[in-house]
């Protein structure tokens, strides 16, 4: 499943390394990545390829824990969610 | 995809209370009819617990995968007055208890369909069911009841209007909160995913999944960015926001029905508020430019809001249904509560508002000494608005024993609390006691 991982928080060193290191450990491939400072906050978006046999619930909660450790908010959601909301026909069959 | 758009979605969910209000599985019980009520109840229990076995699990999986809360998981069934009529039982409490047991077994919040459709007249099952409502609501926790007393096509059954006023008072004597689980409709819809008025109509599939969206907080935030702009801009902003909100419902409903192996019914476009700060329809109207909801201009602002939500939502999903409009419950909306407490929002103004939006006088607390005929007259007024305007209207009114204007009643959870609103003291009894039927209006003859 293609998913979008968002990371928001105070900018500091090690956020990208922390998140990408975790994903590498889980063998989750990063397909696209962009980051900026939005309203004063470090904001990063990654498009990732989550293996079909991965436990999404566990992954989601581990990422939240990682966020706490890094002092940022991390969320992962199915990519269809964003396509549905922002594209005229996106995400829907 | 553009990072700003991604973050707009994240903000809606994390900071603006965007959620799916309900995923509701409608289940037909027509194949459970049996002349032996014990046998019928066993079939009902078996069918519900089989068909809805995975409903809660699938909804929870989708909550995680899409990262959007699904506030309620619910079930609606065929009106029990039709299912139980074959049994010849003298009360249907047993059926309500079965529904309650099945709802608990599969873990849903509420189950709707302890209902009767009497807009033109009663069949025997309707009579028994309506008489059973007070005991059924007393004996159960999750069962919701509704009665349709009028329609544009058939007029208003004033005998039923009279009887429902009495039923509300009977409920009040047992436990006033039970009236929160009873809705009296005109033009009830068959695919309503919201409670307490949901039931699964006879024209529906055997099993169908319906979804109700929410999102008042999201609309309010969007309007904060267009302060001082013309009403055209306000309407357009609401329309675009409603599109986005509704798309969540379409996506989750489609995916849930696929995983459950059932038909995807409809998305209900209602803007459903909760008592949470920032999740209020009243606050949207105030953002449009009213000092308080209930003042002059409220009806116009609400009419525009309701229409713009529909225009955006209809484009966003394949099948729209249910109630689809802005809900204006007194107790479930922090802005409505505040305006009612100050006496700015009155029952009369609410009644005017119900002419331009869904759904009716909803969760209205009234003094404990309100006579049954006055409750019936409130039902009749709402039914008349629905009948003439070709729309659904409803009454969910809660008389609170021993309390009057200035007091309030606490419902808990999503239902919030409600300050008691004054009702007119002058009697409507002579009109209500006439009974009979109000004939269908002239514009119903379209064939």
Interface residues (C-beta under 8 A of the other chain):
Chain A: X1 X4 X6 X8 X34 X35 X36 X38 X43 X45 X56 X57 X60 X73 X75 X76 X77 X78 X80 X81 X82 X83 X84 X85 X86 X91 X92 X93
Chain B: X1 X2 X3 X4 X5 X6 X7 X8 X9 X10 X14 X61 X64 X65 X66 X67 X68 X244 X247 X248 X250 X251 X254
